[in-house]
Amino acid sequence: MTSCIFCQIIEGSIPSAKIYEDEHVYAFMDIMPVTKGHVLLIPKKHVENIYDFTEEDAANFFARAPKVANALKDYFKPAGLNLLQNNGAPAGQTVFHYHLHFIPRYDETDGFDLSTWQTKQNEWTPDQIQELATNIRTSLEA
């Protein structure tokens, strides 16, 4: 898929600061990092979003995530790490090749702010949440 910027990075036609590569994944430094050490992990196979992964491709992809996370932990010694991923434009996806952000966190003033995350407290009763869980579980069993 030559029109995909991440496919072009994997092919080498667009340069990147690669940190890891194997037959299934490619990991590189984000060119617009939100904190020091911000890395993207992408599958080599073009997959637009989480919904398009096969179980095998997902297993191959996610098996590499701890390796990347531990490399960042060992090198940068962050206080924490955010893993972020968006699926579809309404969720904030701008590059339509699946990618997982690894964002090392150093303290509350490191430049990345998740405090805008707001929950819908008191909008859902425990019974409604249980009903949703039952419906999703039934869907998974089908």
N, C-alpha and C positions, 0 to 999 in steps of 0.2 A: 504494500500500500504506500506508494511513493508520495502521495499528497499528505500523509501523516507525518508531522514533525518528529514524533518519537520513533517512528519506523525509519526515518531518515537518519536519526541519531544512531540507531542500532546498525544501520548499513554503513555508517561512517561518512555520509555525504554532508552531515552537519556535525561540527566538532562538539565535544562534550568533555567534561572533567570526570571521566569514568573512575569509579572506585571498585566496582566488582562486575564480573561477567561470567556466565557459564552458558550451557546449552539452552537454558530456560528463561533466564532473566538478565537484565542489564540495570545497574545502579550507577547513578551519577549525581553530581552536585547540582542543585537547583540554581539557575542563573539569576534568579530574583529571590534570594533566601530571606526568610523572615527572622531567622536566627543563625548564628554561626554553626555550620555543619548541616544545614538543611539539605537533605538528600531525597531523590526520587528513585523508587524501585518500579521497574516496568517489566511486563512479560515480553519476551522476544516475539511471540506470536501476537499478531494484532487482535486485541480483544477490546471492544469499545467500553464496556462497563462490567460490573460484577455479575449482571444477569446473563452475560454472554460466555462466561467461563464454563468449561466442562469441569467435572469433578477432578479429573486427572490434571488438567492444566492449573486449576486452583491449588491442588496439592503441591504441584511442582513450584508454583509461585510462592505460596505462603510458607513453604518449608525453608525458603531462603531469608525470610523476614528476620528471624532471630539472629542470623549471621550478620546482617547489616546493622541491626540495632546494637548488638554487642560490640561491633567494631566502632560505632559512634560512641558508645559508653566508654570503651577503653581509651579512645583517643581524646575525646573532648571532656570527659568526666562531668557530664551534665548532671543537674539535680533531678532531672526527669526527662521524659520523652513523649511527645504527642505523635500518634499515628493518625493521619487524616486522609480521607478519600471521599470523593464526590461522584455521584452517579446521575448523569443527566444535567441539562442546563439549569432547571429549577433548583437543583441542589448545589450549583456553583461549578459544575464541570465545564472547563473551557477548552481542554485538549481531549478529544474523544478517542483516546487510547488509554486503557486502564493504567492508573499510576497511584502509588501509595507514597504519601509524604511522610518522611521521618524528620521531625522537628525537635532537635535537642532544646531542652529548657534549662535555664540557668538560675533565674529568680523571677520574681513578679515584674521586674522592670527590663526584661530582656528584649522587649519590642514586639512580642506576640501576645495578643489579648483574646482570650476566649470568654471574657466576662459578659459578652453580649448574649451568650447562650441563656435563653429563658425557658423555664419549664411552664407547663400549663397546669399549675397546682390547682386542685379542687375542681378541675374541669371534668375529670374522670373519676367515677366512684370505683371502689375495689371490685364490686360486682361487674361493672362494665369492663374493667381491665381483665378480669378472669374470663369473661365471655370472649373478648378478643383473643386471649391466649388459647382458649378451647378451639375457636375457629381456625386460627393459624395452625395449631397442632393437627387438626383434622385435615387441613390442606396439605401438610407435610406427609401425612400418612397415606394420602390418596395416590 
